[in-house]
Amino acid sequence: LKVTNGSCCFADPDGIRPLCVEGTEPCPDRSIYAYYDGSHPTEELYMHLSTKAYSSDLQTEAYPFNVEVLANLNISLMLIGAPSFHTRDH
């Protein structure tokens, strides 16, 4: 991402309407922008954030675990010793 403080299209400079101004052309290369307009992230930003959430080892980006670690947990180990909420007294 090369442009993180601007949008791919011309939005209202007063910030009252953060969407693209009607009749204006969006940028030719959305992949370098973090935001399409004043409100909506681009697909490139979503990919950047989701990649970090999935595989980052930095605690400032994914804490206490990244999604890859959570996806690979052995669920049966988590259930050992877990209290049962089912009783036969009903």
Secondary structure by P-SEA (a helix, b strand, c coil): ccccccccccccccccccccccccccccccccccccccccccaaaaaaaaaaacccccccccccccaaaaaacccccccccccccccccc
